[in-house]
């Protein structure tokens, strides 16, 4: 079956082994032959969906519902147990800002290193270098080692690189909440513009407002499975209703106890 | 409504650019904080050369055709590269855990970069041979042309074993510690500070006096046999060790100004290097899907 979707996920399943006692030295492994006893934990269960070119998919769900594992499978960091992921175009995954930063390097050198890690050669970065620095607001500090940066500066630089490397498909995991209010707004504007320019994106966020604002569709994950998939507004409403309902249910015994 | 963008870089270009950045980073981090920086690439082998020369050409007499310092350094520099490449590559994935957990790219490049950074250090350290060869009047012959080929074989062998170590170390962290001991043993099982001739009855200096037919010569011959016999096991270890043939090839080409005499051995080392690269690449590819969880 051919499809012209930007991202196609078919029957994706990913499990982890939860070791009761982890053997990570050769001796332990040899002594026990098998690598300790473990339980399989299914983080993603038989998930299928498509994201069309230029669409933006939001992924919501409680902590531990499999959102980040799903993103890591799509980006290729995790190898799924079963199922397949097909990506058309250049993909960049932003799972953590400044993940590839080298502390001894200056901001300038890190822009090139991080760009290369995200798949953009030097000559492309040369073209957007000034915009990255300006966006991050680091003109005065760009030649200082990043180990001297504040955590805010660090995150701003990471984000600025990420949005200017301009991939076809952008995966974002919970990183829209960095920097001060004005920087956050600029990040959001930039992402919105990328969307208007036809980039495809998959966004994991706990900010339901952002999801409604940015995404056309939304996927609600629960215990590794898709609970709902549809227009962003509807899915977010359903999710909110459920969360309020269960919070109310949970609140009762607490009140009773006090 | 797609906005026009420059043509997308090919996968090859992206990997190549990334490799360059990683090598730069590895080279910089190697000497970070030290005053001499890259100068250590020269100073370290120079100090070792002085120590080994004092011990093995003055106290314990090792017989070599070429001047001992040149003989020693011709293979010692390559060995230093090899040992450094293995040590760094064993840690190339584990030491970059945060990167591997958060950024998807060809993680093999981390190992390739470790080995290549060590190789660049090696190329710099080769400069030490220039003043030394001039000082000892070692003839500069056409045999030097074969040095790049031997260096390439060494690089390939280090990369192949490095990939195996990098992937294995993620799952069995003992590898890093075992490696330190293994490298020391391996060093002494390679004819670097001594000559391969000691296991060869015709060339062992203890047998040099057996030319005559006198009773004394016959006695010397018997003594020689027992000496060489004691080397029997060692001989097989040395012959199996691919670094033996790499070391002797370097000694021939640089210090003795001759074409490598043990060509079969060098070919065997090259074949092992190819096997190691294929095995290393296959193992790495097979297990890398589990790296992000395991780290």
Interface residues (C-beta under 8 A of the other chain):
Chain A: X16 X24 X25 X26 X27 X29 X72 X75 X76 X77 X78 X79 X90 X93 X95 X96 X99 X100 X102 X104 X105 X112 X113 X116 X117 X118 X119 X120 X121 X122 X124 X127 X166 X196 X197 X198
Chain B: X1 X2 X3 X5 X6 X8 X9 X13 X14 X17 X18 X20 X21 X22 X24 X25 X28 X29 X32 X98 X99 X100 X101 X102 X103 X104 X105 X171 X172 X173 X174 X175 X178 X288 X289 X290 X292 X293
